[in-house]
Structure formats: structure tokens, C-alpha cells
Amino acid sequence: MTSVLAASPGERLRTLRELMGLTQAQVSSMSGVASSWISDVENGYRDHDDTKLDLIAKATETPIGFFYVQPKAVPLDSLRFRKLASAKRTVTKRVHALYSESYRVSDDLITSERYPTPPLPFTDADEVTNEEIEHLADQTRIALRLAPDKPIPHVTRALERGGIAVAPMVLTDQPGDEPSGNDHFGVSYWSGLGDTALIGYFPTSGDRDRFTLAHELGHLVLHTFRPRARDAEGEANRFASALLMPRERAEEDLSPRMTLTEYARMKATWGISIQALIMRAAAVGRIDETRKRSLYVQLSQRNWRKQEPVEVGQETPLLLWTLLERRFGPKPYVPGADHLAIPPAVLRSIAPTPKASANQRPPRSPQRDNAAGESKVVQFKRRGDSPSSGPTRLAR
């Protein structure tokens, strides 16, 4: 059973409201419990009452154990968000609550099923150069059993086989609402070797999701032991580009005279947006600033800045669903939610039932995605297998 430790029901009540995006007045209206009592309990001015908590639990369809379980600590200064500057603070707090509960659930599932933890490279240097970021991206490909110079056919599956759980972050106010991250793209946490890791992402388009996952992986590698890096977001972006398109291939495949149509063809092969490919070409010195600006002007003229051509297929996670099904059977949400002390709707969100597909296979022990020839990433072809090596630390 889930460990029941000394947790503050008042703090957990506040977490539940943040998780569901509810005000104290809304919880009061749903449950019949006075909002003044909710406020007093949350702020520690009075003791909780099991009867009232039970009313709130039933009204919000939340297992009563939610109020007593102790989440695993996720330090705020180590939690990384990929979001726009316009993201609302209230929504960021809600995302933090959703991610914290998702991490608690994924940690429980991974630990109980003894799934391997990620053997990622890392650095604790005060400063990291662009060359070192390129090297760490190469080492991460080795750690994840990926071919050193081929497109990654399925970023999500590569992460899951490497022991990194991936979960969609879906915020809805009412059943049937459109999922929204409200300017958020991804969030991640890993405390280091031997511990579990979780990357959460807000589903958008296939190419953006792939970049978000690679970006968050960059945070795990670059910032687990450097939580106060001065340009963490810029470093994670450079890591993502280097992981998705290694330098050697970028220098070979990206030419100074490439047209936008040729960039679109390259997008189909590598699963990277045209805009990211242009930035990669500039980063490896294949185009100068003048050519980069010209290409972006052309993107705007064609209205491709917001809606690019070439649709990259969306990837779907499998690891958490597989572990959940293994533990609780083919209909795992109700028994799993009760055992894990999480609302069933939240559990269904972070571990969605996979759609039947010939390309969907449960994650297994990591195998190398080694391409014998290259197909387009939009088709997500699987590759062959070969051995790998363990984690490395960047030496200085």
C-alpha cells in the first residue's frame, strides 16, 4: 500500500485546489463545507476534520488518502519550466502542483516495478561552453542507446527506454474542456544517478513536442547539479538542437544556399521544425546572420512562423501506462487511483491509455536505435539493436 506519512491535510487540501484550479469558494460550493473552514485549515489556524475532508474528497472525486500521503520533495529551485514570459503565475502554480503529484505517482510506479533509472551524463561545472554542450548531447545519445549520427525516430520512446518517464500535462477546468498549458511547454526534474526522472510536456505539435522533450532532457543533463546556471534556457535549447541533429550531420546536411522548401524536406527527415533547423544551421556556422534573417523574413512572408508545412506525427508515452497496467490490471485507473492516492482523472491524464497501433510497443530494456539507412522521422520507423555504455561526467 501507499505509505501514509506525517503530512499536513491542510497543505494537501491547498495542493488539491491548485491541482484542479479551484478557489476555496468553489470547493465550498461543491462540497457544502464552509469556505472559512477551508481557509483556516489550509493556513493552519484550526485542525482538520475527517468528516469534512471526506465531503471534499467525494465532491472532487479524490481518494481520501490524497490528504494524508506525503509527496516526494521536488525542490522549487531544481524544477525547470519551459514556458513563455506571458505565462500566468496562477497557472504556473497549478502546473507545479500537477507535476509534483505526477512525479510522486511515477516515482511510486517506477520504484515498485524496479524499472531502471536513467544513466545520464551530467556536469557540475560553473560554466559550460557550447562545445561542452555538444559533447554532452553526444554522450546522452550513447547513454540512451541511440545511433550517433541518425535522426531519432521516436524521442519519447528513447527517453522511456532510458528510464525517463514522460507524462502529458493536461489542465482542464471542466470535463470536455480543451487541454491547455497556457504558454507552458514542458517541466522536468531529476535529482541525479540512481533516482527517478520525469519529463512533463504540454502536447502541441509533433515537432514542438520533440524539441520540448529534448530541451527538458537538456535541463536534466546540464542543470541537475547546476540549478542556478545563468542562461539555463539558452543552454537547454542548444542541447536540444545538438541532440536532435548532431553537429557532424548538421554540417553535412545544412548548406548555405538551402531554400525553405529544402528545409521543409529536412524537417520530414529529422523531425525538427524549420525554424529550429535554421537556428541549427547558424549555430554550426553553415549560414551567417544575414542569411538567417533573410530566411526568417521569408518564413513570415509565407505565414510559416506559426503554421509550418510538413506535419510531424505526435508521439505518445507508454511507460507509465505499461507500469500501471502491470500493477493494477487492464482497467487500472480506479484501483490505481485509490492505491496511489490521486484523482482518477489526473491519473488518466498523466498515464493515458495508448491507442492501438502497430508502431506502439511497450517500453523495454534500452536497445540502440541504430539506423540502417534513413527514413523520414514522420514515419517513426524502428531501428535495430546494439550495446551501449554507462553514464559519464563531463571532465574539465
LUMMAR-699101 format. One record per residue (C-alpha): x, y, z; residue number from 1. Coordinates in steps of 0.02 Angstrom, whole numbers. Example, Ala and Ser with C-alpha at 12.3 -4.5 7.8 and 13.67 -1.06 7.14 Angstrom:
# LUMMAR-699101
xx:615 yy:-225 zz:390 pos:1
xx:684 yy:-53 zz:357 pos:2
END
This chain:
# LUMMAR-699101
xx:0 yy:0 zz:0 pos:1
xx:49 yy:182 zz:-20 pos:2
xx:150 yy:245 zz:127 pos:3
xx:49 yy:359 zz:241 pos:4
xx:170 yy:478 zz:324 pos:5
xx:152 yy:635 zz:429 pos:6
xx:77 yy:754 zz:301 pos:7
xx:-24 yy:911 zz:335 pos:8
xx:-202 yy:886 zz:272 pos:9
xx:-215 yy:1075 zz:259 pos:10
xx:-67 yy:1084 zz:141 pos:11
xx:-136 yy:939 zz:41 pos:12
xx:-305 yy:1025 zz:30 pos:13
xx:-220 yy:1178 zz:-43 pos:14
xx:-125 yy:1064 zz:-165 pos:15
xx:-289 yy:984 zz:-220 pos:16
xx:-364 yy:1154 zz:-257 pos:17
xx:-211 yy:1207 zz:-356 pos:18
xx:-212 yy:1040 zz:-447 pos:19
xx:-392 yy:1063 zz:-501 pos:20
xx:-388 yy:1251 zz:-524 pos:21
xx:-522 yy:1280 zz:-392 pos:22
xx:-547 yy:1425 zz:-272 pos:23
xx:-596 yy:1400 zz:-91 pos:24
xx:-770 yy:1464 zz:-134 pos:25
xx:-788 yy:1337 zz:-274 pos:26
xx:-735 yy:1192 zz:-162 pos:27
xx:-859 yy:1255 zz:-32 pos:28
xx:-1000 yy:1262 zz:-160 pos:29
xx:-960 yy:1086 zz:-223 pos:30
xx:-943 yy:1004 zz:-53 pos:31
xx:-1052 yy:1105 zz:66 pos:32
xx:-902 yy:1138 zz:178 pos:33
xx:-886 yy:1319 zz:232 pos:34
xx:-751 yy:1416 zz:140 pos:35
xx:-697 yy:1493 zz:306 pos:36
xx:-659 yy:1317 zz:372 pos:37
xx:-561 yy:1277 zz:213 pos:38
xx:-460 yy:1437 zz:233 pos:39
xx:-425 yy:1407 zz:417 pos:40
xx:-368 yy:1228 zz:388 pos:41
xx:-257 yy:1274 zz:242 pos:42
xx:-173 yy:1411 zz:344 pos:43
xx:-154 yy:1303 zz:500 pos:44
xx:-274 yy:1405 zz:608 pos:45
xx:-378 yy:1253 zz:654 pos:46
xx:-363 yy:1064 zz:648 pos:47
xx:-437 yy:967 zz:503 pos:48
xx:-596 yy:866 zz:519 pos:49
xx:-601 yy:695 zz:435 pos:50
xx:-788 yy:710 zz:402 pos:51
xx:-768 yy:875 zz:308 pos:52
xx:-617 yy:811 zz:213 pos:53
xx:-720 yy:660 zz:161 pos:54
xx:-856 yy:777 zz:93 pos:55
xx:-724 yy:870 zz:-9 pos:56
xx:-648 yy:707 zz:-68 pos:57
xx:-816 yy:644 zz:-131 pos:58
xx:-861 yy:810 zz:-213 pos:59
xx:-697 yy:817 zz:-308 pos:60
xx:-688 yy:629 zz:-342 pos:61
xx:-525 yy:617 zz:-247 pos:62
xx:-468 yy:469 zz:-140 pos:63
xx:-468 yy:518 zz:44 pos:64
xx:-288 yy:457 zz:55 pos:65
xx:-236 yy:608 zz:-50 pos:66
xx:-247 yy:717 zz:106 pos:67
xx:-127 yy:610 zz:205 pos:68
xx:4 yy:548 zz:83 pos:69
xx:174 yy:633 zz:87 pos:70
xx:239 yy:680 zz:-86 pos:71
xx:421 yy:659 zz:-128 pos:72
xx:503 yy:829 zz:-117 pos:73
xx:535 yy:917 zz:-282 pos:74
xx:640 yy:1072 zz:-242 pos:75
xx:571 yy:1228 zz:-324 pos:76
xx:745 yy:1289 zz:-373 pos:77
xx:779 yy:1125 zz:-464 pos:78
xx:612 yy:1115 zz:-556 pos:79
xx:629 yy:1181 zz:-733 pos:80
xx:488 yy:1253 zz:-837 pos:81
xx:492 yy:1285 zz:-1024 pos:82
xx:364 yy:1424 zz:-1042 pos:83
xx:333 yy:1594 zz:-1119 pos:84
xx:358 yy:1754 zz:-1021 pos:85
xx:170 yy:1783 zz:-1037 pos:86
xx:128 yy:1626 zz:-937 pos:87
xx:15 yy:1670 zz:-791 pos:88
xx:85 yy:1645 zz:-616 pos:89
xx:-75 yy:1560 zz:-557 pos:90
xx:-64 yy:1433 zz:-697 pos:91
xx:120 yy:1403 zz:-660 pos:92
xx:72 yy:1362 zz:-479 pos:93
xx:-57 yy:1241 zz:-546 pos:94
xx:70 yy:1162 zz:-662 pos:95
xx:189 yy:1142 zz:-515 pos:96
xx:53 yy:1051 zz:-416 pos:97
xx:12 yy:938 zz:-563 pos:98
xx:194 yy:899 zz:-594 pos:99
xx:231 yy:864 zz:-410 pos:100
xx:88 yy:741 zz:-400 pos:101
xx:139 yy:663 zz:-566 pos:102
xx:317 yy:642 zz:-503 pos:103
xx:252 yy:560 zz:-344 pos:104
xx:149 yy:437 zz:-446 pos:105
xx:285 yy:400 zz:-574 pos:106
xx:415 yy:375 zz:-436 pos:107
xx:299 yy:251 zz:-349 pos:108
xx:267 yy:153 zz:-509 pos:109
xx:448 yy:150 zz:-568 pos:110
xx:516 yy:104 zz:-397 pos:111
xx:388 yy:-30 zz:-360 pos:112
xx:412 yy:-111 zz:-531 pos:113
xx:603 yy:-94 zz:-518 pos:114
xx:616 yy:-9 zz:-686 pos:115
xx:794 yy:53 zz:-721 pos:116
xx:836 yy:233 zz:-677 pos:117
xx:920 yy:344 zz:-808 pos:118
xx:1110 yy:330 zz:-832 pos:119
xx:1128 yy:507 zz:-898 pos:120
xx:1290 yy:605 zz:-914 pos:121
xx:1299 yy:765 zz:-812 pos:122
xx:1408 yy:914 zz:-770 pos:123
xx:1432 yy:1017 zz:-613 pos:124
xx:1550 yy:1146 zz:-690 pos:125
xx:1517 yy:1330 zz:-653 pos:126
xx:1518 yy:1372 zz:-838 pos:127
xx:1481 yy:1261 zz:-988 pos:128
xx:1540 yy:1305 zz:-1162 pos:129
xx:1446 yy:1271 zz:-1323 pos:130
xx:1574 yy:1136 zz:-1366 pos:131
xx:1542 yy:1051 zz:-1200 pos:132
xx:1355 yy:1056 zz:-1230 pos:133
xx:1382 yy:972 zz:-1400 pos:134
xx:1490 yy:839 zz:-1314 pos:135
xx:1359 yy:808 zz:-1179 pos:136
xx:1224 yy:789 zz:-1312 pos:137
xx:1333 yy:659 zz:-1398 pos:138
xx:1360 yy:569 zz:-1232 pos:139
xx:1173 yy:572 zz:-1199 pos:140
xx:1142 yy:484 zz:-1365 pos:141
xx:1263 yy:348 zz:-1306 pos:142
xx:1175 yy:336 zz:-1137 pos:143
xx:1006 yy:318 zz:-1224 pos:144
xx:1073 yy:187 zz:-1347 pos:145
xx:1045 yy:298 zz:-1498 pos:146
xx:1145 yy:298 zz:-1657 pos:147
xx:1273 yy:439 zz:-1652 pos:148
xx:1226 yy:523 zz:-1816 pos:149
xx:1049 yy:472 zz:-1865 pos:150
xx:878 yy:553 zz:-1838 pos:151
xx:793 yy:498 zz:-1677 pos:152
xx:639 yy:404 zz:-1741 pos:153
xx:541 yy:422 zz:-1578 pos:154
xx:608 yy:538 zz:-1443 pos:155
xx:477 yy:486 zz:-1315 pos:156
xx:515 yy:301 zz:-1332 pos:157
xx:703 yy:334 zz:-1323 pos:158
xx:679 yy:426 zz:-1159 pos:159
xx:566 yy:291 zz:-1087 pos:160
xx:684 yy:151 zz:-1134 pos:161
xx:820 yy:252 zz:-1049 pos:162
xx:722 yy:255 zz:-885 pos:163
xx:649 yy:431 zz:-902 pos:164
xx:461 yy:436 zz:-879 pos:165
xx:364 yy:552 zz:-994 pos:166
xx:191 yy:618 zz:-949 pos:167
xx:70 yy:736 zz:-1038 pos:168
xx:24 yy:886 zz:-931 pos:169
xx:-160 yy:923 zz:-962 pos:170
xx:-253 yy:1063 zz:-874 pos:171
xx:-442 yy:1066 zz:-893 pos:172
xx:-567 yy:1161 zz:-787 pos:173
xx:-718 yy:1056 zz:-833 pos:174
xx:-740 yy:888 zz:-921 pos:175
xx:-728 yy:913 zz:-1108 pos:176
xx:-625 yy:1074 zz:-1099 pos:177
xx:-481 yy:1090 zz:-1220 pos:178
xx:-313 yy:1044 zz:-1141 pos:179
xx:-207 yy:1198 zz:-1110 pos:180
xx:-36 yy:1233 zz:-1042 pos:181
xx:-69 yy:1420 zz:-1052 pos:182
xx:100 yy:1462 zz:-1128 pos:183
xx:189 yy:1318 zz:-1041 pos:184
xx:281 yy:1187 zz:-1143 pos:185
xx:375 yy:1071 zz:-1025 pos:186
xx:434 yy:1038 zz:-848 pos:187
xx:561 yy:914 zz:-779 pos:188
xx:656 yy:853 zz:-626 pos:189
xx:794 yy:728 zz:-587 pos:190
xx:899 yy:728 zz:-429 pos:191
xx:1041 yy:625 zz:-500 pos:192
xx:1105 yy:449 zz:-532 pos:193
xx:1003 yy:313 zz:-452 pos:194
xx:845 yy:419 zz:-438 pos:195
xx:692 yy:427 zz:-549 pos:196
xx:663 yy:564 zz:-677 pos:197
xx:504 yy:633 zz:-754 pos:198
xx:480 yy:748 zz:-902 pos:199
xx:309 yy:827 zz:-918 pos:200
xx:254 yy:912 zz:-1079 pos:201
xx:101 yy:1004 zz:-1143 pos:202
xx:54 yy:922 zz:-1308 pos:203
xx:54 yy:1040 zz:-1458 pos:204
xx:127 yy:982 zz:-1625 pos:205
xx:243 yy:836 zz:-1657 pos:206
xx:399 yy:938 zz:-1694 pos:207
xx:372 yy:1057 zz:-1548 pos:208
xx:342 yy:912 zz:-1428 pos:209
xx:502 yy:827 zz:-1484 pos:210
xx:601 yy:987 zz:-1457 pos:211
xx:520 yy:1014 zz:-1287 pos:212
xx:567 yy:838 zz:-1232 pos:213
xx:746 yy:863 zz:-1292 pos:214
xx:751 yy:1033 zz:-1206 pos:215
xx:692 yy:960 zz:-1040 pos:216
xx:818 yy:819 zz:-1058 pos:217
xx:948 yy:956 zz:-1077 pos:218
xx:895 yy:1025 zz:-908 pos:219
xx:919 yy:854 zz:-828 pos:220
xx:1095 yy:837 zz:-901 pos:221
xx:1152 yy:1017 zz:-883 pos:222
xx:1064 yy:1084 zz:-729 pos:223
xx:1033 yy:943 zz:-606 pos:224
xx:1196 yy:994 zz:-520 pos:225
xx:1194 yy:1173 zz:-586 pos:226
xx:1020 yy:1235 zz:-535 pos:227
xx:1071 yy:1418 zz:-542 pos:228
xx:1153 yy:1422 zz:-713 pos:229
xx:1144 yy:1598 zz:-783 pos:230
xx:1071 yy:1550 zz:-953 pos:231
xx:986 yy:1385 zz:-916 pos:232
xx:853 yy:1404 zz:-1050 pos:233
xx:978 yy:1451 zz:-1185 pos:234
xx:1090 yy:1305 zz:-1137 pos:235
xx:943 yy:1184 zz:-1142 pos:236
xx:894 yy:1248 zz:-1315 pos:237
xx:1070 yy:1222 zz:-1380 pos:238
xx:1073 yy:1047 zz:-1304 pos:239
xx:906 yy:1003 zz:-1385 pos:240
xx:967 yy:1058 zz:-1557 pos:241
xx:1130 yy:960 zz:-1537 pos:242
xx:1039 yy:804 zz:-1477 pos:243
xx:910 yy:805 zz:-1617 pos:244
xx:1037 yy:845 zz:-1754 pos:245
xx:1219 yy:807 zz:-1708 pos:246
xx:1350 yy:931 zz:-1767 pos:247
xx:1431 yy:819 zz:-1896 pos:248
xx:1267 yy:786 zz:-1985 pos:249
xx:1212 yy:968 zz:-1968 pos:250
xx:1373 yy:1025 zz:-2053 pos:251
xx:1347 yy:893 zz:-2189 pos:252
xx:1160 yy:913 zz:-2220 pos:253
xx:1132 yy:1101 zz:-2198 pos:254
xx:1203 yy:1207 zz:-2338 pos:255
xx:1214 yy:1398 zz:-2353 pos:256
xx:1104 yy:1401 zz:-2508 pos:257
xx:961 yy:1292 zz:-2445 pos:258
xx:787 yy:1358 zz:-2484 pos:259
xx:639 yy:1348 zz:-2365 pos:260
xx:570 yy:1204 zz:-2470 pos:261
xx:732 yy:1109 zz:-2440 pos:262
xx:721 yy:1149 zz:-2254 pos:263
xx:545 yy:1077 zz:-2257 pos:264
xx:612 yy:915 zz:-2332 pos:265
xx:745 yy:912 zz:-2197 pos:266
xx:609 yy:934 zz:-2066 pos:267
xx:525 yy:775 zz:-2127 pos:268
xx:687 yy:679 zz:-2108 pos:269
xx:743 yy:745 zz:-1938 pos:270
xx:576 yy:788 zz:-1854 pos:271
xx:637 yy:964 zz:-1814 pos:272
xx:544 yy:1124 zz:-1856 pos:273
xx:606 yy:1231 zz:-2000 pos:274
xx:641 yy:1372 zz:-1878 pos:275
xx:746 yy:1259 zz:-1766 pos:276
xx:841 yy:1194 zz:-1919 pos:277
xx:882 yy:1373 zz:-1970 pos:278
xx:947 yy:1407 zz:-1794 pos:279
xx:1048 yy:1247 zz:-1801 pos:280
xx:1125 yy:1297 zz:-1968 pos:281
xx:1178 yy:1462 zz:-1890 pos:282
xx:1245 yy:1378 zz:-1732 pos:283
xx:1362 yy:1264 zz:-1830 pos:284
xx:1419 yy:1403 zz:-1947 pos:285
xx:1331 yy:1346 zz:-2105 pos:286
xx:1239 yy:1512 zz:-2126 pos:287
xx:1281 yy:1687 zz:-2066 pos:288
xx:1167 yy:1811 zz:-1977 pos:289
xx:1117 yy:1896 zz:-2139 pos:290
xx:1057 yy:1731 zz:-2216 pos:291
xx:969 yy:1682 zz:-2054 pos:292
xx:872 yy:1846 zz:-2051 pos:293
xx:828 yy:1826 zz:-2234 pos:294
xx:758 yy:1652 zz:-2205 pos:295
xx:653 yy:1713 zz:-2059 pos:296
xx:584 yy:1855 zz:-2166 pos:297
xx:535 yy:1725 zz:-2296 pos:298
xx:452 yy:1620 zz:-2160 pos:299
xx:346 yy:1770 zz:-2110 pos:300
xx:302 yy:1810 zz:-2290 pos:301
xx:237 yy:1633 zz:-2314 pos:302
xx:147 yy:1636 zz:-2145 pos:303
xx:254 yy:1490 zz:-2089 pos:304
xx:307 yy:1564 zz:-1923 pos:305
xx:151 yy:1500 zz:-1835 pos:306
xx:98 yy:1361 zz:-1954 pos:307
xx:240 yy:1269 zz:-2040 pos:308
xx:216 yy:1143 zz:-2181 pos:309
xx:258 yy:958 zz:-2154 pos:310
xx:165 yy:882 zz:-2008 pos:311
xx:274 yy:780 zz:-1890 pos:312
xx:173 yy:643 zz:-1806 pos:313
xx:136 yy:665 zz:-1622 pos:314
xx:221 yy:542 zz:-1505 pos:315
xx:128 yy:463 zz:-1360 pos:316
xx:204 yy:397 zz:-1198 pos:317
xx:187 yy:214 zz:-1147 pos:318
xx:297 yy:185 zz:-995 pos:319
xx:183 yy:244 zz:-855 pos:320
xx:32 yy:159 zz:-934 pos:321
xx:129 yy:-3 zz:-951 pos:322
xx:185 yy:1 zz:-768 pos:323
xx:10 yy:48 zz:-712 pos:324
xx:-70 yy:-94 zz:-811 pos:325
xx:60 yy:-217 zz:-749 pos:326
xx:21 yy:-172 zz:-570 pos:327
xx:-167 yy:-145 zz:-572 pos:328
xx:-231 yy:-242 zz:-723 pos:329
xx:-309 yy:-194 zz:-891 pos:330
xx:-429 yy:-68 zz:-811 pos:331
xx:-306 yy:15 zz:-692 pos:332
xx:-374 yy:190 zz:-661 pos:333
xx:-495 yy:162 zz:-517 pos:334
xx:-390 yy:38 zz:-416 pos:335
xx:-231 yy:131 zz:-462 pos:336
xx:-302 yy:299 zz:-410 pos:337
xx:-357 yy:233 zz:-242 pos:338
xx:-190 yy:148 zz:-209 pos:339
xx:-86 yy:295 zz:-268 pos:340
xx:-198 yy:423 zz:-183 pos:341
xx:-227 yy:527 zz:-339 pos:342
xx:-390 yy:581 zz:-426 pos:343
xx:-429 yy:456 zz:-565 pos:344
xx:-445 yy:598 zz:-692 pos:345
xx:-268 yy:655 zz:-653 pos:346
xx:-201 yy:478 zz:-663 pos:347
xx:-287 yy:455 zz:-832 pos:348
xx:-209 yy:618 zz:-891 pos:349
xx:-28 yy:577 zz:-847 pos:350
xx:-40 yy:393 zz:-898 pos:351
xx:-165 yy:392 zz:-1043 pos:352
xx:-225 yy:230 zz:-1120 pos:353
xx:-122 yy:207 zz:-1279 pos:354
xx:-213 yy:198 zz:-1444 pos:355
xx:-195 yy:33 zz:-1535 pos:356
xx:-58 yy:48 zz:-1664 pos:357
xx:68 yy:-66 zz:-1747 pos:358
xx:203 yy:60 zz:-1701 pos:359
xx:159 yy:64 zz:-1516 pos:360
xx:261 yy:-58 zz:-1414 pos:361
xx:282 yy:-58 zz:-1226 pos:362
xx:448 yy:14 zz:-1167 pos:363
xx:578 yy:-119 zz:-1128 pos:364
xx:758 yy:-125 zz:-1078 pos:365
xx:852 yy:4 zz:-1182 pos:366
xx:904 yy:-52 zz:-1356 pos:367
xx:1003 yy:50 zz:-1480 pos:368
xx:907 yy:143 zz:-1616 pos:369
xx:1038 yy:112 zz:-1749 pos:370
xx:978 yy:158 zz:-1923 pos:371
xx:1020 yy:51 zz:-2071 pos:372
xx:980 yy:189 zz:-2193 pos:373
xx:870 yy:337 zz:-2151 pos:374
xx:682 yy:350 zz:-2167 pos:375
xx:584 yy:506 zz:-2128 pos:376
xx:550 yy:538 zz:-1945 pos:377
xx:368 yy:573 zz:-1984 pos:378
xx:352 yy:386 zz:-2014 pos:379
xx:437 yy:339 zz:-1850 pos:380
xx:523 yy:184 zz:-1913 pos:381
xx:605 yy:74 zz:-1781 pos:382
xx:789 yy:33 zz:-1789 pos:383
xx:900 yy:-116 zz:-1749 pos:384
xx:992 yy:-152 zz:-1588 pos:385
xx:1169 yy:-148 zz:-1518 pos:386
xx:1257 yy:-125 zz:-1349 pos:387
xx:1293 yy:36 zz:-1256 pos:388
xx:1396 yy:110 zz:-1116 pos:389
xx:1356 yy:185 zz:-946 pos:390
xx:1342 yy:363 zz:-879 pos:391
xx:1482 yy:487 zz:-896 pos:392
xx:1526 yy:651 zz:-813 pos:393
xx:1598 yy:794 zz:-913 pos:394
xx:1780 yy:813 zz:-863 pos:395
xx:1861 yy:985 zz:-856 pos:396
END
